[in-house]
Amino acid sequence: MRIFNEFQYGLLDGIGRPLADKLYKLRPNWTAASISDRDAAFFAGLAMTVRPCKVVEVGVASGWGSVVFLEALASSRCESTHYFGVDIAERFFYDQKYATGEAVSEVASHRAHHYRLLTGRAMAEVAEEIGDGIDFAFIDAHHMHPWPTLDLLSLLPYLKPESWIALHDLNLCRKQDQEHQNRGPKYLFEAWEEDKAHSIEIPTMAGAIRIGKRPEEHLPLLLDILHTPWELTVEERFLSPLIAAVSRSYGSTWGKEFRRAVDVGNYLRNATHGRSFDFLYDRIARLRSSVSKNAKDLLTRVVER
């Protein structure tokens, strides 16, 4: 495994910190559940350093991440940048009063001529429309496995060699309130066999992986990651265009391999997490809660005596 070949640890955070500090004074209060100032420092530093020309963000939400990247690219004088934001949701998931990506029009409307927002469709459904020549991507959509891997696979035929892919919430699954779910970004980052980097935060939430000189050489690894047990099922609507793109770009043999992987992933998820299991998990949670409450009541009575 290789790591930090291109960038020294902490370098990108330092480059992006001044811009992140400046921007967070302008951040609207309603843009909750967005990238933190520490994440923004790393991501801004990465964008300012590699200076891409065609960027795709998968998972726009409030649009605050888009603001950070647009401003970072502008500060490094990337005036020719074309930025595409992709999100399946039409409204901001955290607060439905706001449209997806609304932070861009509120804070960075002067960058609108670089920005195109595509909502109501997943990455696999819009990849062909965006087209070739993508040299930077930011994946921050559904974090449960296998979604980050599916999003990268959707991008792969359209990525330029040696592009950087920024990933958010690498260690979200380590937070207690996530119940050890949302492992998708972690699986992808930790399995990656090319150059990669992450922020100085502990545990880090912001990282990036670099595509090799031949993007198709990542297919075996992505296939392997997809065979890791899924955290949720994925609708056929999203899988069909993805498998079609794989077959078209890499041949029918690869298409069949990935079709088998997604079919097995969905099947095993349904087999091991059916309604009967969900019912049992709910019952166990209720029993644990009851035991905990009874123990606390008993302790209170003992103390009072």
Phi, psi and chi 1 to 4 in degrees:
 res  aa     phi    psi   chi1   chi2   chi3   chi4
   1 MET       -  137.3  179.9 -177.4  -67.5      -
   2 ARG  -113.4  145.8  -67.7 -179.4  -72.2  164.4
   3 ILE  -152.8  141.6 -173.4  167.3      -      -
   4 PHE    57.5   41.9  -70.1  110.9      -      -
   5 ASN   -72.4  -42.3  -77.3   -8.5      -      -
   6 GLU   -85.6  -41.2 -178.4   75.1   15.2      -
   7 PHE  -122.9  134.9  -55.8  114.9      -      -
   8 GLN   -70.2  144.4 -174.3  178.6   20.7      -
   9 TYR   -54.8  126.5  180.0   61.6      -      -
  10 GLY    89.2  -11.8      -      -      -      -
  11 LEU   -62.2  -48.6  173.9   66.6      -      -
  12 LEU   -66.6  -37.9  -61.3  176.0      -      -
  13 ASP   -59.5  -42.8  -54.9   74.7      -      -
  14 GLY   -66.7  -38.5      -      -      -      -
  15 ILE   -65.5  -41.2  -67.8  172.2      -      -
  16 GLY   -87.1  -12.4      -      -      -      -
  17 ARG   -57.5  -48.7  171.7   50.1   60.5 -172.3
  18 PRO   -57.6  -42.0  -26.2   36.6      -      -
  19 LEU   -67.9  -42.3  178.4   62.8      -      -
  20 ALA   -59.9  -43.9      -      -      -      -
  21 ASP   -61.6  -40.5  -70.3  -17.1      -      -
  22 LYS   -65.9  -45.6  177.1 -178.0  175.8 -178.4
  23 LEU   -67.7  -37.5  -74.5  177.1      -      -
  24 TYR   -70.5  -10.0  -90.3   72.9      -      -
  25 LYS   -76.4  -16.9  -65.2  175.8 -177.4  177.8
  26 LEU  -104.5   -2.6  -53.4  174.4      -      -
  27 ARG   -67.5  124.6  178.6  179.8  172.8  177.3
  28 PRO   -63.8  144.3  -19.8   32.3      -      -
  29 ASN   -63.7  -26.8  -68.8  -28.6      -      -
  30 TRP   -78.1   -9.3   59.8  -92.0      -      -
  31 THR   -82.8   57.1   58.5      -      -      -
  32 ALA   -72.3  165.1      -      -      -      -
  33 ALA    57.0   32.2      -      -      -      -
  34 SER  -107.8 -177.9  -58.8      -      -      -
  35 ILE   -66.5  140.6   61.1  175.0      -      -
  36 SER   -77.4  172.2   69.3      -      -      -
  37 ASP   -65.1  -32.7   60.4  -31.7      -      -
  38 ARG   -68.5  -41.9  -63.5 -178.5  -63.3  -84.6
  39 ASP   -64.0  -41.8  -59.3  -23.3      -      -
  40 ALA   -61.7  -36.7      -      -      -      -
  41 ALA   -61.2  -45.4      -      -      -      -
  42 PHE   -65.7  -49.1  173.6   85.6      -      -
  43 PHE   -63.7  -42.8  -70.1  137.1      -      -
  44 ALA   -62.6  -42.7      -      -      -      -
  45 GLY   -61.1  -39.5      -      -      -      -
  46 LEU   -64.3  -48.4  178.1   62.6      -      -
  47 ALA   -63.7  -40.5      -      -      -      -
  48 MET   -67.2  -27.5  -66.9  164.7   69.5      -
  49 THR   -84.2  -45.5  -57.9      -      -      -
  50 VAL   -86.1  -21.1  -57.0      -      -      -
  51 ARG    49.2   64.7  -56.6 -179.3   74.7 -116.9
  52 PRO   -73.9  164.2   29.8  -36.3      -      -
  53 CYS  -108.1  -27.3  -66.4      -      -      -
  54 LYS  -134.1  111.3 -172.0  172.4 -176.7  178.4
  55 VAL  -116.7  140.4  179.2      -      -      -
  56 VAL  -125.4  127.3  175.3      -      -      -
  57 GLU  -107.8  124.5  177.0 -178.8    1.6      -
  58 VAL  -106.4  109.8 -172.2      -      -      -
  59 GLY   100.3   80.5      -      -      -      -
  60 VAL   -85.6  -40.2  174.9      -      -      -
  61 ALA    54.3 -123.5      -      -      -      -
  62 SER   -67.7  -25.9   69.1      -      -      -
  63 GLY    98.4    1.3      -      -      -      -
  64 TRP   -65.7  -37.6 -178.4 -112.1      -      -
  65 GLY   -61.2  -39.1      -      -      -      -
  66 SER   -60.6  -41.7  -55.2      -      -      -
  67 VAL   -58.9  -47.1  171.3      -      -      -
  68 VAL   -59.4  -48.6  170.0      -      -      -
  69 PHE   -68.0  -41.7  -82.0  104.8      -      -
  70 LEU   -61.0  -42.6  -74.2  166.7      -      -
  71 GLU   -70.8  -36.4  -67.3  -63.0  -27.7      -
  72 ALA   -64.1  -42.2      -      -      -      -
  73 LEU   -68.3  -37.9  -66.8  168.4      -      -
  74 ALA   -66.2  -39.1      -      -      -      -
  75 SER   -67.1  -23.2   69.6      -      -      -
  76 SER   -98.0   13.4   58.3      -      -      -
  77 ARG    63.4   40.1  -60.2 -178.1 -179.7  178.7
  78 CYS   -92.5   68.1  -64.3      -      -      -
  79 GLU   -72.4  -15.2  -67.6  -59.3  -32.5      -
  80 SER   -93.1    7.1   61.8      -      -      -
  81 THR   -66.9  137.2  -62.9      -      -      -
  82 HIS  -111.3  122.6  -61.9  -78.5      -      -
  83 TYR  -116.7  122.6 -163.5  104.0      -      -
  84 PHE  -112.4  125.4  -63.2   84.0      -      -
  85 GLY  -105.0  128.9      -      -      -      -
  86 VAL  -122.5  127.2  178.9      -      -      -
  87 ASP  -151.9  134.0 -159.8  -55.0      -      -
  88 ILE   -69.4  -22.6 -166.2  171.0      -      -
  89 ALA   -92.3  142.2      -      -      -      -
  90 GLU   -85.5  -25.2  -55.9  -80.1   -3.5      -
  91 ARG  -120.1  155.0  -49.3  -64.5  -61.4 -179.9
  92 PHE   -63.9  122.3  177.8   33.2      -      -
  93 PHE   -61.2  -30.3   74.9   92.6      -      -
  94 TYR   -82.4  -29.0 -163.6   84.3      -      -
  95 ASP  -148.9  103.2 -169.9  -21.7      -      -
  96 GLN   -65.6   -8.3  -64.6  -72.1  -54.0      -
  97 LYS   -66.8  -21.1  -70.3 -172.6  -62.4 -175.9
  98 TYR  -111.9  142.6  -60.3   93.4      -      -
  99 ALA   -75.5  153.8      -      -      -      -
 100 THR   -56.3  131.6  -65.0      -      -      -
 101 GLY    78.3    9.3      -      -      -      -
 102 GLU   -63.7  -24.6 -168.3  165.3  -34.5      -
 103 ALA   -61.2  -29.0      -      -      -      -
 104 VAL   -63.8  -48.2  175.0      -      -      -
 105 SER   -69.1  -27.0   57.8      -      -      -
 106 GLU   -80.6  -37.3 -176.6  171.8  -29.2      -
 107 VAL  -110.3  -34.1 -179.2      -      -      -
 108 ALA  -127.9   42.7      -      -      -      -
 109 SER   -62.2  -25.3   58.5      -      -      -
 110 HIS   -70.2   -8.0   52.4  -64.6      -      -
 111 ARG  -104.2    5.4  -50.3  -69.4  179.6 -154.9
 112 ALA   -60.3  -28.1      -      -      -      -
 113 HIS   -69.8  -14.0   57.0  -68.2      -      -
 114 HIS   -95.1   -7.5  -66.8  -66.4      -      -
 115 TYR  -114.8  132.0 -169.8   67.3      -      -
 116 ARG  -131.2  124.2 -177.8 -176.7  174.9 -168.4
 117 LEU  -104.5  127.9 -177.6   61.7      -      -
 118 LEU  -119.2  110.5  -57.9  169.5      -      -
 119 THR  -117.1  165.0   59.0      -      -      -
 120 GLY    84.2    0.0      -      -      -      -
 121 ARG  -140.2  151.4  -68.4  177.5  -71.9  171.6
 122 ALA   -83.9  171.0      -      -      -      -
 123 MET   -58.9  -41.2 -172.4   62.9 -129.3      -
 124 ALA   -62.5  -26.2      -      -      -      -
 125 GLU   -84.1  -16.9  -61.6  173.6  -70.0      -
 126 VAL  -117.6   -6.7  -58.2      -      -      -
 127 ALA   -56.8  -45.6      -      -      -      -
 128 GLU   -64.9  -35.3 -169.9  171.2    7.0      -
 129 GLU   -65.2  -39.8 -178.7  178.5  -23.0      -
 130 ILE   -69.4  -41.6  -67.4  172.8      -      -
 131 GLY    88.5 -173.8      -      -      -      -
 132 ASP   -73.7  173.9  -63.4  -29.9      -      -
 133 GLY    86.4   11.4      -      -      -      -
 134 ILE   -69.5  124.3  -60.3  168.8      -      -
 135 ASP  -119.5   11.1   55.6   -3.9      -      -
 136 PHE  -164.6  140.0 -170.7   94.5      -      -
 137 ALA  -140.7  151.1      -      -      -      -
 138 PHE  -125.4  112.5  175.9   40.3      -      -
 139 ILE  -101.5  112.7  -62.9  178.2      -      -
 140 ASP  -147.9   43.1 -170.8   23.6      -      -
 141 ALA   -98.6 -131.8      -      -      -      -
 142 HIS   -65.8  126.6 -154.3  -48.4      -      -
 143 HIS   -91.7  -10.6  -62.7  -46.0      -      -
 144 MET   -76.5  136.9  -66.2 -178.8   79.8      -
 145 HIS   -63.9  129.2  178.9   61.4      -      -
 146 PRO  -107.8   15.4   39.5  -37.9      -      -
 147 TRP   -57.1  -47.3  -92.0  112.7      -      -
 148 PRO   -58.7  -37.7  -28.5   38.8      -      -
 149 THR   -67.7  -40.1  -58.8      -      -      -
 150 LEU   -63.8  -39.8  -65.9  178.1      -      -
 151 ASP   -64.2  -42.0  -73.9  -28.9      -      -
 152 LEU   -66.6  -41.2  177.9   53.9      -      -
 153 LEU   -61.6  -35.6 -175.1   59.8      -      -
 154 SER   -64.5  -34.1  -59.3      -      -      -
 155 LEU   -80.8  -28.9  -73.4  161.8      -      -
 156 LEU   -51.3  -45.3 -163.8   66.1      -      -
 157 PRO   -65.1  -15.8  -21.4   34.4      -      -
 158 TYR  -109.1    1.5  -52.2   94.8      -      -
 159 LEU   -86.6  141.4  -72.4  172.4      -      -
 160 LYS   -76.6  148.2  -66.4  179.1   69.1  173.1
 161 PRO   -56.4  145.3  -25.6   35.8      -      -
 162 GLU    64.9   24.3  -58.8 -174.8  -72.2      -
 163 SER   -75.4  158.3  -57.4      -      -      -
 164 TRP  -103.4  140.5  -79.0   91.9      -      -
 165 ILE  -119.1  110.9  -49.0  -63.4      -      -
 166 ALA   -81.3  140.4      -      -      -      -
 167 LEU  -128.1  137.6  -59.8  169.5      -      -
 168 HIS  -112.5  155.2 -168.2 -138.4      -      -
 169 ASP    62.3   47.3  -74.0  -32.2      -      -
 170 LEU   -59.2  -36.2  -63.7 -177.1      -      -
 171 ASN  -118.8   29.3  -73.4  -68.0      -      -
 172 LEU   -58.3  -34.7 -174.0   63.9      -      -
 173 CYS   -65.2  -14.8   59.6      -      -      -
 174 ARG   -83.4   -9.3  -68.5  174.7   59.5 -179.6
 175 LYS   -80.6  137.2  -68.2 -170.6  174.0 -177.3
 176 GLN   -60.5  -36.9 -172.3  173.4    1.3      -
 177 ASP   -71.4   -9.7   63.3  -12.0      -      -
 178 GLN   -91.6   -3.9  -59.5  -60.2  -48.3      -
 179 GLU    53.1   38.5  -61.6  179.8  -12.0      -
 180 HIS    57.1   38.1  -59.4  -68.0      -      -
 181 GLN  -114.5 -175.9  -62.0 -176.4  108.8      -
 182 ASN    65.2   47.2  -64.6  -64.9      -      -
 183 ARG   -87.6   -3.7  -58.9 -176.2 -172.2   94.3
 184 GLY   -51.8  -53.1      -      -      -      -
 185 PRO   -63.9  -35.6  -19.2   30.9      -      -
 186 LYS   -65.5  -45.1 -170.8  175.7 -175.4   68.7
 187 TYR   -57.4  -45.8  -74.9  162.0      -      -
 188 LEU   -67.6  -45.6 -174.0   53.7      -      -
 189 PHE   -67.0  -47.2 -177.3   81.9      -      -
 190 GLU   -72.5  -26.4  -66.3 -167.0   -5.2      -
 191 ALA   -82.4  -15.5      -      -      -      -
 192 TRP   -63.3  135.8 -160.0 -110.1      -      -
 193 GLU  -107.5    0.7  -64.1  171.5  -19.1      -
 194 GLU  -101.7 -171.6  -67.8  -70.9  -27.4      -
 195 ASP   -61.0  145.3 -163.0    9.3      -      -
 196 LYS  -155.0  166.4   51.8 -171.6  172.5 -177.7
 197 ALA  -152.3  159.0      -      -      -      -
 198 HIS  -147.1  167.3   61.3   72.9      -      -
 199 SER   -72.7  173.9   73.0      -      -      -
 200 ILE   -86.6   -5.4   57.7  175.1      -      -
 201 GLU   -64.5  146.5 -176.9 -176.6    8.7      -
 202 ILE  -124.2  118.6  -58.0  175.0      -      -
 203 PRO   -73.3  147.5   30.6  -36.0      -      -
 204 THR   -70.4  142.7 -176.8      -      -      -
 205 MET  -111.7  -17.9  -67.3  -67.6  169.7      -
 206 ALA  -113.8  127.5      -      -      -      -
 207 GLY  -150.9  178.2      -      -      -      -
 208 ALA  -155.3  146.8      -      -      -      -
 209 ILE  -121.7  151.2   57.3  177.8      -      -
 210 ARG  -111.2  131.3 -166.3  176.8 -164.1 -177.5
 211 ILE   -71.5  143.2  -60.6  -62.7      -      -
 212 GLY   -76.2 -176.7      -      -      -      -
 213 LYS   -68.2  -23.1  -67.3 -179.1  179.8  179.9
 214 ARG  -126.8   95.5  -61.5 -176.9   60.9 -164.3
 215 PRO   -52.6  -33.5  -28.8   36.3      -      -
 216 GLU   -64.4  -18.8   64.9  -87.5   16.7      -
 217 GLU   -69.2  -10.6  -68.8 -176.2  -10.7      -
 218 HIS   -85.9   -6.5  -60.5  -58.3      -      -
 219 LEU   -57.7  -45.9  -71.4  170.6      -      -
 220 PRO   -59.5  -40.2  -25.6   36.1      -      -
 221 LEU   -67.1  -44.5  176.5   63.2      -      -
 222 LEU   -62.7  -38.5  -64.2  175.6      -      -
 223 LEU   -62.6  -42.5 -175.8   65.4      -      -
 224 ASP   -62.8  -42.8 -173.7   46.4      -      -
 225 ILE   -63.4  -38.4  -63.2  171.8      -      -
 226 LEU   -66.8  -21.6  -76.2  179.7      -      -
 227 HIS   -83.3   -4.0  -82.9  -65.8      -      -
 228 THR   -72.7  133.9  -57.7      -      -      -
 229 PRO   -48.9  132.2  -29.3   36.3      -      -
 230 TRP   -76.7  153.8  -69.2   12.6      -      -
 231 GLU   -93.1  -14.2  -67.2 -175.5  -63.2      -
 232 LEU  -159.0  162.7   79.5  170.3      -      -
 233 THR   -83.7  158.1   55.5      -      -      -
 234 VAL  -124.2  132.3  178.1      -      -      -
 235 GLU   -67.1  147.5  -65.9  177.2   43.8      -
 236 GLU   -61.1  -28.9 -177.1   60.1   30.2      -
 237 ARG   -53.5  -36.6  161.9 -165.3  165.1 -176.6
 238 PHE   -87.8  -25.7  -54.0  121.8      -      -
 239 LEU   -82.1  -37.5  -63.5  173.9      -      -
 240 SER   -58.4  -50.6  -69.3      -      -      -
 241 PRO   -65.7  -29.5   20.1  -31.0      -      -
 242 LEU   -67.0  -49.0  173.3   57.0      -      -
 243 ILE   -64.0  -37.1  -58.6  -56.7      -      -
 244 ALA   -62.7  -40.2      -      -      -      -
 245 ALA   -67.7  -39.0      -      -      -      -
 246 VAL   -62.7  -46.4  169.1      -      -      -
 247 SER   -62.5  -42.3  -61.6      -      -      -
 248 ARG   -66.7  -38.6 -174.8  168.9   59.4 -110.9
 249 SER   -87.0  -34.3  -59.1      -      -      -
 250 TYR  -123.8   -0.5  -54.4  115.7      -      -
 251 GLY   103.9  157.9      -      -      -      -
 252 SER   -65.8  -29.1   59.8      -      -      -
 253 THR   -63.1  -45.9  -60.9      -      -      -
 254 TRP   -65.8  -37.2  -83.7  115.1      -      -
 255 GLY   -59.2  -42.5      -      -      -      -
 256 LYS   -67.1  -38.1  -69.2  175.3 -177.5  176.6
 257 GLU   -62.7  -44.6  -71.3  -74.6  -14.3      -
 258 PHE   -74.6  -31.2  -82.1   94.2      -      -
 259 ARG   -62.3  -43.9  164.8   50.3   68.7 -177.0
 260 ARG   -62.6  -41.8  179.3  176.7 -179.5  -86.0
 261 ALA   -62.4  -43.8      -      -      -      -
 262 VAL   -73.4  -33.9  -61.4      -      -      -
 263 ASP   -65.9  -42.9  -74.4  -12.8      -      -
 264 VAL   -65.5  -41.8  168.6      -      -      -
 265 GLY   -59.6  -46.5      -      -      -      -
 266 ASN   -66.5  -42.5  -92.7  -24.6      -      -
 267 TYR   -62.1  -48.3  172.6   78.4      -      -
 268 LEU   -66.7  -36.2  -68.9  178.3      -      -
 269 ARG   -62.7  -44.8  170.4   65.0 -167.0 -179.7
 270 ASN   -67.5  -36.6  -74.9  -35.0      -      -
 271 ALA   -70.4  -35.8      -      -      -      -
 272 THR   -99.1   -9.2   58.8      -      -      -
 273 HIS  -132.8   44.0  -65.0  -88.3      -      -
 274 GLY   -73.7 -177.7      -      -      -      -
 275 ARG   -62.9  -35.9  -69.5 -174.7  178.1 -179.1
 276 SER   -63.5  -39.3   58.3      -      -      -
 277 PHE   -69.1  -41.0  -78.2   88.9      -      -
 278 ASP   -60.5  -38.6  -69.2  -23.5      -      -
 279 PHE   -63.2  -44.0  172.3   76.6      -      -
 280 LEU   -64.5  -41.7  -72.1  174.0      -      -
 281 TYR   -61.2  -39.3  -66.9  149.0      -      -
 282 ASP   -66.1  -41.6 -179.4   64.8      -      -
 283 ARG   -63.8  -41.7  -71.5  -70.9  -61.8  161.2
 284 ILE   -62.6  -42.5  -69.2  169.9      -      -
 285 ALA   -62.4  -39.9      -      -      -      -
 286 ARG   -66.5  -41.8  -71.0  173.4 -178.2  -89.8
 287 LEU   -64.0  -41.6  -73.5  170.3      -      -
 288 ARG   -62.4  -42.3  -76.2  176.6  175.4  169.2
 289 SER   -62.6  -40.8  176.4      -      -      -
 290 SER   -65.9  -43.4  174.8      -      -      -
 291 VAL   -62.4  -42.4  168.7      -      -      -
 292 SER   -62.2  -42.1  177.2      -      -      -
 293 LYS   -65.7  -43.3 -177.9  178.3 -176.9  -57.5
 294 ASN   -63.5  -38.9  -69.3  -22.5      -      -
 295 ALA   -64.4  -40.7      -      -      -      -
 296 LYS   -65.7  -40.5  -72.2  179.8 -179.8  178.6
 297 ASP   -63.2  -42.0  -68.8  -17.1      -      -
 298 LEU   -63.9  -42.6  178.5   59.5      -      -
 299 LEU   -63.3  -39.3  179.4   60.1      -      -
 300 THR   -63.4  -41.8  -59.7      -      -      -
 301 ARG   -65.9  -37.5  -71.1 -163.4  -64.8  -89.0
 302 VAL   -65.0  -44.3  169.4      -      -      -
 303 VAL   -62.8  -41.6  171.4      -      -      -
 304 GLU   -64.0  -30.8  -71.7  174.9  -11.0      -
 305 ARG   -71.3      -  -70.7  179.1 -178.7  177.4
